């Protein structure tokens, strides 16, 4: 009886954990794509000499 109750309670916990991990994966892919886009924009601007480099 107790095992069945624990199993019933565990199903939503497992599902919500999987959902949250999936959301994190989507966010990390979106962030990677955003960073790649920024890098592409920087490289393109550098080719056109529109990037001001900071003096060290």
C-alpha positions in Angstrom: 0.0 0.0 0.0 2.7 2.5 1.0 4.8 1.5 -2.1 1.8 2.3 -4.4 1.3 5.7 -2.8 5.0 6.6 -3.1 4.9 5.4 -6.8 1.9 7.6 -7.5 3.6 10.6 -5.8 6.9 10.0 -7.6 5.4 10.1 -11.1 4.6 13.9 -11.1 7.9 14.6 -9.5 9.8 12.7 -12.2 7.7 14.4 -14.9 8.3 17.9 -13.6 12.0 17.3 -13.2 12.2 16.0 -16.8 10.2 19.1 -18.0 12.5 21.5 -16.1 15.6 19.8 -17.4 14.2 20.0 -20.9 13.5 23.7 -20.5 17.1 24.3 -19.3 18.4 22.4 -22.4 16.2 24.7 -24.7 17.5 27.8 -22.9 21.1 26.7 -23.2 20.7 26.0 -26.9 19.0 29.5 -27.4 21.9 31.1 -25.4 24.5 29.3 -27.5 22.7 30.5 -30.7 22.5 34.0 -29.4 26.2 34.0 -28.5 27.1 32.6 -31.9 25.1 35.4 -33.5 26.9 38.0 -31.5 30.3 36.5 -32.5 29.2 36.5 -36.1 28.2 40.1 -35.8 31.5 41.1 -34.2 33.5 39.3 -36.9 31.5 41.0 -39.6 31.9 44.4 -38.1 35.7 43.7 -37.6 36.0 42.9 -41.3 34.3 46.2 -42.1 36.5 48.0 -39.5 33.5 49.2 -37.5 34.8 47.7 -34.3 36.7 50.0 -32.0 39.3 48.0 -30.0 40.1 49.0 -26.5 43.6 50.0 -25.7 45.3 48.0 -23.1 
